[in-house]
Amino acid sequence: MSQHVAIIGGGPAGATAAEHLAHAGARVTIYEDRPGWEKPCGGGLPFRAVQRYPFLTEAPAEHKAVHRAELVAPNADILHIELNRPLLIYSRSVLNQLLLHRAQQAGAQLIKDHIGGFSRQGARWKLQGRLAEYHADYLVLAAGARSLLRAQLATPFAYRDFMLTLGYYVPACDDVLRIQFFEGFEGYAWSFPRIDHLDVGICGKTCDSMAGLRLRLRRFVRSLGYSLPCEAAPVFSHLLPALTAESWNNLRLAGPGWALIGDAAGLVDPVTGEGIYFAMRSGELLAQALVSNAPETYPERVWREFGCRLALGARLTRLFYCEDFLGQPSTTRLVQFGTGSRTFLRLVGDLLEGSQSYAGLAGRLYRILGRTFIELAAHAAMRRAGLRSTTAWP
């Protein structure tokens, strides 16, 4: 393709789009004033990401493979999970640098400049940077959900379309990924092990106050036995897209000569907050549409590939976090069922690994429900008899 494509943002979405476009012979420029910056998130990559992008496992860039996870219910019950397929934990700085390097090796140009605005001039775009003025034929915005530039292309996200994250890095080592649920709280706390430290944080819908998040997080850290950071310790905070079902119905991903990818497009799992895989895949799908000279097909490609499933997740979020099932919070029942049923535990493990979609979840639950209750009854009988049963089945 002969078009010059300008990509604003050098994170996973922008770098992946640039790499695939450059490999196809396009002229591509990435505009990023902070290449390889550390973004406050766990940096977890599920199996589907590794399966689609095997270089993530093979790359010499440091990362950690996690084979064990713990889910902690609001009542403090713990579900231990041995993952059949490990999760990869990357520092976002390391991952961003890896993906940008691949894009540059493919032929994309990286310009370290901040783009403060752009305008359409005939069939081309003019981009205004701090250092210079730039021009391109096609514009891709990959600068995150909070970018003020997004409002020039699409309706801004509403306040309710975000989750607020808060956290810090703990100087400790661990091999277990830990997730803590809270009663009536639409979100969770996490501890993601990295190479030489832990990424510990919490995310919740923006209706929750920063003070409330901080209190929950401090209690979570204490429960792990780690020392709380001093008041002067660096704390990260970030707004994460978690679109409502209504916003998914009105989501616009592209228009004449432009497209949104990654967080800028809102392509994040509303239940888990996972966004790296969807960022990379959306960048790849856009590149395929542009190389095929059919940019108008990009939104449909996203919808078919994973958008419809994320939209379903938006309808399930509150049910999962805030509703009761058989007299207990749904998250408590999740942990209890996984503890007492080998069949249900496999389902939870597949959800963590990313191999079980929301679209097929109801059907699978229906198929395993009878066996799950039989196993739960047997587990309860063993407990009454004082016998031990494993809670970390593969």
C-alpha positions in Angstrom: 0.0 0.0 0.0 1.2 3.5 -0.8 -0.5 5.4 2.0 1.5 7.1 4.7 0.0 5.9 8.0 0.5 8.0 11.1 0.0 6.2 14.5 -0.3 8.3 17.6 0.8 6.1 20.5 3.5 3.5 20.8 2.0 1.0 23.2 1.0 -2.6 22.3 -1.8 -1.5 19.9 0.2 1.1 18.0 3.4 -0.9 17.8 1.6 -4.0 16.6 -0.3 -2.2 13.9 2.9 -0.5 12.8 4.8 -3.8 12.6 2.2 -5.5 10.4 1.7 -2.5 8.2 5.5 -2.1 7.7 5.9 -5.8 6.9 3.3 -5.2 4.2 5.3 -2.4 2.7 3.4 0.6 4.0 5.1 3.7 5.1 4.4 4.0 8.8 5.3 6.6 11.5 4.7 6.1 15.2 4.5 9.3 17.3 5.3 8.6 20.9 7.0 11.0 23.3 7.5 8.4 26.0 8.6 5.2 24.2 8.8 2.2 26.4 7.2 3.9 29.4 6.0 2.0 32.5 2.2 1.8 32.6 0.5 1.0 35.9 -1.0 -2.4 35.3 -0.3 -6.0 36.1 1.1 -6.8 32.6 -0.5 -10.2 32.5 -0.8 -12.0 29.1 -3.2 -15.0 28.9 -2.7 -18.1 26.9 -4.5 -16.7 23.9 -1.9 -13.9 23.6 1.0 -16.4 23.7 -0.8 -18.6 21.2 -1.3 -15.8 18.8 2.1 -14.1 19.4 4.6 -16.9 20.3 7.5 -14.4 20.2 6.2 -13.2 23.6 7.5 -16.5 25.1 10.6 -16.7 22.9 11.8 -13.1 23.3 14.9 -12.6 25.4 13.1 -9.7 27.1 12.6 -10.6 30.8 9.2 -11.9 31.8 7.8 -14.3 34.3 5.7 -17.4 33.6 3.1 -17.9 36.4 1.7 -21.4 36.8 -0.3 -20.9 40.0 -3.0 -18.6 41.0 -5.2 -17.9 44.1 -8.7 -16.4 44.2 -9.8 -15.0 47.5 -13.5 -14.7 48.2 -15.0 -11.8 50.2 -15.4 -14.2 53.2 -11.6 -15.1 52.9 -12.1 -18.6 51.4 -9.2 -19.3 49.0 -9.2 -21.2 45.8 -5.8 -22.6 44.7 -5.4 -23.1 40.9 -2.7 -24.9 39.1 -2.8 -23.5 35.5 -2.4 -25.9 32.6 -1.0 -23.1 30.5 0.9 -20.4 32.3 0.3 -16.6 32.3 3.1 -14.4 31.2 3.8 -11.4 33.3 5.7 -8.5 31.6 6.7 -5.2 32.9 4.9 -2.8 30.6 8.1 -0.9 30.0 9.8 -4.1 28.9 6.8 -5.1 26.7 6.4 -1.7 25.1 10.1 -1.6 24.2 10.0 -5.1 22.8 7.0 -4.3 20.6 8.4 -1.0 19.4 11.7 -2.6 18.5 9.8 -5.2 16.4 7.9 -2.4 14.6 11.2 -0.5 13.9 12.9 -3.7 12.7 9.9 -4.2 10.3 10.6 -0.7 8.9 8.3 1.6 10.9 9.7 5.0 11.9 9.5 6.2 15.5 9.4 10.0 16.1 9.7 11.0 19.8 7.2 13.9 19.8 4.0 14.7 21.5 1.1 15.3 19.1 -1.2 17.9 20.6 -3.8 18.1 17.8 -4.6 17.2 14.2 -6.9 18.4 11.5 -8.2 17.1 8.2 -6.9 18.9 5.1 -8.6 17.5 2.0 -7.6 13.9 1.8 -4.7 14.2 4.2 -4.1 14.9 7.9 -2.0 17.5 9.5 -0.5 16.6 12.9 0.7 19.3 15.2 3.6 18.2 17.4 5.7 20.1 19.9 8.7 19.8 17.8 7.3 20.0 14.2 4.3 19.7 12.0 3.6 16.3 10.2 1.4 15.0 7.5 -0.2 11.6 6.7 -2.8 10.0 4.6 -4.4 7.8 7.3 -4.6 8.5 11.0 -4.6 5.8 13.8 -5.1 6.9 17.4 -3.6 4.5 19.9 -2.8 6.9 22.7 -5.1 5.4 25.3 -8.6 6.0 26.5 -7.8 9.2 28.3 -6.3 11.0 25.3 -7.9 14.3 24.7 -7.4 13.7 21.0 -10.1 11.0 21.0 -12.8 13.7 21.3 -11.8 14.9 17.8 -12.8 11.6 16.3 -15.5 10.0 18.4 -17.9 10.7 21.3 -15.8 10.8 24.6 -16.3 7.9 27.0 -18.6 8.6 29.9 -17.4 8.7 33.5 -19.1 5.3 34.1 -17.1 3.8 31.3 -13.9 3.7 33.4 -12.4 1.7 36.3 -10.0 3.5 38.6 -6.8 1.7 39.4 -4.4 2.3 42.3 -1.3 0.5 43.3 2.4 0.3 43.8 5.4 -2.0 43.5 6.4 -4.2 46.4 10.0 -5.3 46.8 9.2 -9.0 47.3 9.3 -12.2 45.3 6.5 -14.7 44.8 5.4 -17.3 42.2 1.6 -17.0 42.7 -0.8 -14.6 41.1 -3.4 -13.5 43.7 -6.8 -12.0 43.2 -9.0 -10.7 46.1 -12.7 -10.1 45.7 -14.8 -7.9 48.0 -18.5 -8.0 48.7 -20.6 -5.5 46.8 -17.5 -4.1 45.0 -17.3 -4.0 41.3 -13.6 -4.8 40.9 -10.8 -6.6 42.7 -7.3 -6.3 44.2 -4.4 -8.1 42.7 -0.8 -9.2 43.3 1.1 -10.0 40.1 4.6 -11.5 40.5 7.3 -10.0 38.3 11.0 -10.9 38.0 12.2 -8.9 41.0 9.1 -7.4 42.6 5.4 -7.6 42.9 2.9 -5.4 41.1 0.1 -4.9 43.7 -3.0 -2.9 43.0 -6.7 -2.6 43.0 -9.3 -1.6 40.4 -12.9 -0.5 40.8 -15.6 1.3 39.0 -15.2 5.1 39.2 -18.1 5.4 41.6 -15.7 4.2 44.3 -13.6 6.9 46.0 -9.8 7.0 45.9 -9.8 6.8 49.7 -12.0 3.7 49.6 -9.7 2.0 47.1 -6.6 2.9 49.1 -8.2 1.4 52.3 -9.1 -1.9 50.6 -5.7 -2.1 49.0 -3.9 -1.6 52.3 -6.0 -4.4 53.9 -5.2 -6.7 51.0 -1.4 -6.0 51.3 -1.6 -6.7 55.1 -3.4 -10.0 54.4 -0.5 -11.1 52.2 2.0 -10.4 55.0 3.8 -7.6 53.2 4.9 -4.3 54.7 2.8 -1.3 53.7 4.8 1.4 51.8 5.5 4.6 53.5 3.4 7.6 52.6 6.1 9.0 50.4 6.4 5.8 48.4 5.5 6.2 44.7 1.9 5.2 44.0 0.4 4.7 40.6 -3.1 5.6 39.5 -4.8 5.1 36.1 -8.2 5.1 34.4 -8.9 1.9 32.7 -11.7 1.5 30.1 -14.5 -0.7 31.2 -17.4 0.2 28.9 -21.0 -0.3 29.8 -23.3 -2.3 27.6 -24.9 1.0 26.4 -21.5 2.4 25.3 -20.7 -0.9 23.5 -23.9 -0.4 21.5 -22.8 3.1 20.4 -19.1 2.4 20.0 -17.5 3.9 16.9 -14.1 2.5 15.9 -13.4 4.2 12.5 -14.3 6.9 10.1 -13.1 8.4 6.8 -9.3 8.2 7.0 -9.0 7.3 10.7 -9.4 4.5 13.2 -9.1 3.8 16.9 -7.3 0.8 18.4 -6.5 -0.6 21.8 -7.5 1.4 24.9 -8.4 4.4 22.8 -11.1 2.3 21.2 -12.3 1.0 24.6 -11.2 -2.6 23.7 -10.7 -3.9 27.3 -12.5 -6.8 29.0 -15.0 -5.1 31.3 -14.9 -8.0 33.8 -11.2 -8.6 34.2 -9.6 -5.3 32.9 -7.4 -7.3 30.5 -6.5 -5.2 27.6 -3.0 -6.0 26.2 -4.1 -8.9 24.0 -7.1 -6.9 22.6 -4.8 -3.9 22.0 -2.4 -6.1 20.0 -5.1 -7.9 18.1 -7.0 -4.7 17.2 -3.8 -3.3 15.8 -3.3 -6.4 13.7 -6.9 -6.4 12.5 -6.7 -2.8 11.4 -3.4 -3.5 9.5 -5.1 -6.4 7.7 -8.0 -4.1 6.7 -5.7 -1.4 5.5 -3.5 -3.8 3.6 -6.6 -5.3 1.9 -7.6 -1.7 0.9 -10.8 -2.2 2.9 -10.4 0.1 6.0 -14.2 0.1 6.3 -14.1 -3.6 7.3 -12.1 -2.9 10.4 -15.0 -2.4 12.9 -16.7 -5.6 11.7 -13.5 -7.6 12.0 -13.1 -6.5 15.6 -16.8 -7.2 16.4 -16.5 -10.8 14.9 -13.2 -11.5 16.5 -13.8 -10.4 20.1 -16.0 -7.3 20.3 -19.2 -9.2 20.6 -17.8 -11.2 23.5 -16.5 -8.1 25.3 -19.9 -6.5 24.9 -21.4 -9.6 26.5 -18.9 -9.2 29.4 -20.2 -5.7 29.9 -23.7 -7.1 30.6 -22.2 -9.7 33.0 -19.9 -7.5 35.0 -22.4 -6.3 37.7 -23.9 -9.8 38.0 -20.5 -11.3 38.6 -19.2 -8.7 41.2 -22.3 -7.4 42.9 -25.1 -10.0 42.8 -25.8 -13.0 45.1 -26.1 -16.6 44.1 -27.7 -19.1 46.5 -27.5 -16.6 49.3 -23.8 -15.7 48.9 -22.0 -13.2 46.7 -21.3 -14.6 43.3 -17.5 -14.3 43.8 -17.8 -16.3 47.0 -19.7 -19.1 45.3 -17.1 -19.1 42.5 -14.4 -19.8 45.0 -16.5 -22.3 46.9 -17.6 -24.2 43.8 -14.0 -24.3 42.5 -12.8 -25.6 45.9 -15.4 -28.4 46.0 -15.6 -29.4 42.4 -12.9 -30.6 40.1 -15.1 -29.9 37.1 -15.9 -26.4 38.1 -12.3 -25.7 38.9 -11.3 -26.5 35.3 -13.8 -23.9 34.1 -12.3 -21.3 36.4 -8.8 -22.1 35.2 -9.9 -21.8 31.6 -11.4 -18.4 32.3 -8.1 -17.3 33.9 -6.1 -18.6 31.0 -8.4 -16.9 28.5 -9.4 -20.1 26.7 -13.0 -19.9 27.8 -15.1 -17.1 26.2 -18.1 -15.4 27.8 -20.1 -16.4 24.7 -19.8 -20.1 25.5 -19.9 -19.8 29.2 -23.6 -20.3 29.7 -23.7 -23.4 27.6 -20.7 -24.9 29.5 -22.2 -24.1 32.9 -25.4 -25.8 31.8 -23.5 -28.9 30.7 -21.4 -29.2 33.9 -24.0 -28.1 36.5 -25.1 -31.6 37.4 -21.6 -33.0 37.8 -20.6 -29.9 39.7 -23.3 -30.4 42.3 -22.5 -34.1 42.7 -18.8 -33.2 43.3 -19.8 -30.5 45.7 -22.0 -32.9 47.7 -19.2 -35.5 47.8 -16.7 -32.8 49.0 -19.1 -31.7 51.7 -19.5 -35.2 52.9 -15.7 -35.7 53.0 -15.4 -32.5 55.1 -18.1 -33.7 57.5 -16.2 -37.0 57.9 -13.0 -35.1 58.6 -11.3 -36.2 55.5 -9.0 -34.0 53.4 -9.5 -33.3 49.7 -7.2 -31.4 47.4 -8.2 -27.9 46.4 -5.5 -27.4 43.8 -6.6 -29.9 41.1 -5.1 -29.5 37.7 
